[in-house]
């Protein structure tokens, strides 16, 4: 049953990513939101150990997206499908 629970977590995270990317067309924002919410869904659908690992990975995603976060706050993060000027 554990692999089914992990599959649900993966599906939910991907669904969140898709919903945000279709709404905002900003991939980095989608990744950040999906990464931040993944531990919550893992806690609910899987178990605390999976949630803990995903929480650590979420912190790493935030650290790696530092420059993207700065651009998001400035409103300068490029959108999918738009050409840069």
Secondary structure as GFF3:
##gff-version 3
##sequence-region A 1 85
A	DSSP	alpha_helix	2	24	.	.	.	ID=ss1
A	DSSP	alpha_helix	27	45	.	.	.	ID=ss2
A	DSSP	alpha_helix	48	64	.	.	.	ID=ss3
A	DSSP	alpha_helix	66	74	.	.	.	ID=ss4
###
